Amino acid sequence: MKALLLLGAALLAAPVAAQTIAITGGTVAIGDGSAPIQNGTVVIRDGRIVAAGQGVAVPADAKTIDATGKWVAPGFVAGFTRVGLVEVDAVDQTNDTVARRSPYSAAIDVVPGINPRVSAIAVSRLGGVTRAIVSPSTANMIFAGQGAVIDTGADPEAVTVPRAFQFVELGEDGAQEAGGSRPAAYLQFRQSLEAAQRYARNPAAYDGDTKDSLLTRADAAALVPVVTGKMPLLVHVESATDIRNVLKLKQEYPALKLVIVGAAEGWTVAREIAAAGVPVIANALTDLPAAFEQLAATQSNVGRMKAAGVRVSIGMNNDDDARQARLSPQYAGNLVALTRIPGAAGLSWGDALAAITSGPADALGLGGELGSLRPGRRADVVLWDGDPLELSSNADRVWIDGVEQPMVDRQTKLRDRYARPEEGALPKAYER
């Protein structure tokens, strides 16, 4: 009996991802910029994509799912968010985006603040978002800290890649954090990288614990992977002038793996960005200037940068980024619609999907793992009842790492509870 119980426990503990799944007959979108494939098949084994496209053989041991009349696409990668760090903005105890009274900056790691139970995680999953790039916000210095890549699965282990990048503010916000001007911000940036270089040369000799030190020992150590090119540096700037200044930093520090975030005026310097080979995670439809650094904002920004050769994807920076990652496909769809407006610049359907799937993953150097249905990638797959970039479409089923996820969030629970309330089913406050 004991042996049977142990066997049963072992079977229950076996990962669901170990099964082989074949999704057949649907319109398959790879997520690499290519056009959708009619009557395609996607094969998943052990949590990875085995094959996707037309004429794909279905393994004999596969569980087959008929997707006729539906679409199969990679899960969306939310390009820049604070998902998982906030439940209620106005309640400080549930908001871990910023540490205003901390003596640390670059060393701050968002991982302990990621809460997979915040309502935005499940809402994002039901919207087709399976991964999110999560960043801290700045407080008293231009460096915010180390961001992470997470999944939106219904399990307690949300973090896919901890310490995936460092985030720094160098536009208007950075100027304020540095004391009130851009020159002060760039001086702080250079002095910080020099401090990291000193720490790397001789950690024991670095004195970062005095009140006059620009960086603590922990902050200097956290910037070593940045200055040596082992960790991407995401830089938030919006204006053309600030973008040019950031590109010059690449000339000063060739090892830096720069990624520009925001870039509302990126279209005006698109050729320079493309020549530098720096990827951009832009807000999709910044149309009206919300600040002086966005005076040249236009809905055609992303399309024009793409046309100039910029590797551009879509993020949610300062766009209700803690809870509205689910809007990514709507933004991508709007960029497709712009191609039909005379004088406007948008994206092709394939490029628009890539901007919210493989694009953000590639920007962080994770394209070999995430963001598409190419063989070998993590099996983040969404079955849609229609075109995933159409607002009227809904996700029917979601797999993350090959594991099918529950299609339940707070909103669906409230809908089901109150759609047809019966006597005795309502809380006391609703009784009359």
Rosetta blueprint (number, residue, H / E / L):
1 M L
2 K H
3 A H
4 L H
5 L H
6 L H
7 L H
8 G H
9 A H
10 A H
11 L H
12 L H
13 A H
14 A L
15 P L
16 V H
17 A H
18 A H
19 Q L
20 T E
21 I E
22 A E
23 I E
24 T E
25 G E
26 G E
27 T E
28 V E
29 A L
30 I L
31 G L
32 D L
33 G L
34 S L
35 A L
36 P L
37 I E
38 Q E
39 N E
40 G E
41 T E
42 V E
43 V E
44 I E
45 R E
46 D L
47 G L
48 R E
49 I E
50 V E
51 A E
52 A E
53 G E
54 Q L
55 G L
56 V L
57 A L
58 V L
59 P L
60 A L
61 D L
62 A L
63 K E
64 T E
65 I E
66 D E
67 A L
68 T L
69 G L
70 K L
71 W E
72 V E
73 A E
74 P E
75 G L
76 F E
77 V E
78 A E
79 G E
80 F E
81 T E
82 R L
83 V L
84 G L
85 L L
86 V E
87 E L
88 V L
89 D L
90 A L
91 V L
92 D H
93 Q H
94 T H
95 N E
96 D L
97 T L
98 V L
99 A L
100 R L
101 R L
102 S L
103 P L
104 Y L
105 S L
106 A L
107 A L
108 I L
109 D E
110 V L
111 V H
112 P H
113 G H
114 I L
115 N L
116 P L
117 R L
118 V L
119 S H
120 A H
121 I H
122 A H
123 V H
124 S H
125 R H
126 L H
127 G L
128 G L
129 V E
130 T E
131 R E
132 A E
133 I E
134 V E
135 S L
136 P L
137 S L
138 T L
139 A L
140 N L
141 M L
142 I L
143 F E
144 A E
145 G E
146 Q E
147 G E
148 A E
149 V E
150 I E
151 D E
152 T L
153 G L
154 A L
155 D L
156 P L
157 E L
158 A L
159 V E
160 T E
161 V E
162 P E
163 R E
164 A E
165 F E
166 Q E
167 F E
168 V E
169 E E
170 L L
171 G L
172 E H
173 D H
174 G H
175 A H
176 Q H
177 E H
178 A L
179 G L
180 G L
181 S L
182 R H
183 P H
184 A H
185 A H
186 Y H
187 L H
188 Q H
189 F H
190 R H
191 Q H
192 S H
193 L H
194 E H
195 A H
196 A H
197 Q H
198 R H
199 Y H
200 A H
201 R H
202 N L
203 P H
204 A H
205 A H
206 Y L
207 D L
208 G L
209 D L
210 T L
211 K L
212 D L
213 S L
214 L L
215 L L
216 T L
217 R H
218 A H
219 D H
220 A H
221 A H
222 A H
223 L H
224 V H
225 P H
226 V H
227 V H
228 T L
229 G L
230 K L
231 M L
232 P L
233 L E
234 L E
235 V E
236 H E
237 V E
238 E L
239 S L
240 A H
241 T H
242 D H
243 I H
244 R H
245 N H
246 V H
247 L H
248 K H
249 L H
250 K H
251 Q H
252 E H
253 Y L
254 P L
255 A L
256 L L
257 K L
258 L E
259 V E
260 I E
261 V E
262 G E
263 A L
264 A L
265 E L
266 G H
267 W H
268 T H
269 V H
270 A H
271 R H
272 E H
273 I H
274 A H
275 A H
276 A H
277 G L
278 V L
279 P L
280 V E
281 I E
282 A E
283 N E
284 A L
285 L L
286 T L
287 D L
288 L L
289 P L
290 A L
291 A L
292 F H
293 E H
294 Q H
295 L L
296 A L
297 A L
298 T L
299 Q L
300 S L
301 N H
302 V H
303 G H
304 R H
305 M H
306 K H
307 A H
308 A L
309 G L
310 V L
311 R L
312 V E
313 S E
314 I E
315 G E
316 M L
317 N L
318 N L
319 D L
320 D L
321 D L
322 A L
323 R L
324 Q L
325 A H
326 R H
327 L H
328 S H
329 P H
330 Q H
331 Y H
332 A H
333 G H
334 N H
335 L H
336 V H
337 A H
338 L H
339 T L
340 R L
341 I L
342 P L
343 G L
344 A L
345 A L
346 G L
347 L L
348 S L
349 W H
350 G H
351 D H
352 A H
353 L H
354 A H
355 A L
356 I L
357 T L
358 S H
359 G H
360 P H
361 A H
362 D H
363 A H
364 L L
365 G L
366 L L
367 G L
368 G L
369 E L
370 L L
371 G L
372 S L
373 L L
374 R L
375 P L
376 G L
377 R L
378 R E
379 A L
380 D L
381 V E
382 V E
383 L E
384 W E
385 D L
386 G L
387 D L
388 P L
389 L L
390 E L
391 L L
392 S L
393 S L
394 N L
395 A E
396 D E
397 R E
398 V E
399 W E
400 I E
401 D L
402 G L
403 V E
404 E E
405 Q L
406 P L
407 M L
408 V L
409 D L
410 R H
411 Q H
412 T H
413 K H
414 L H
415 R H
416 D H
417 R H
418 Y H
419 A L
420 R L
421 P L
422 E L
423 E L
424 G L
425 A L
426 L L
427 P L
428 K H
429 A H
430 Y H
431 E L
432 R L
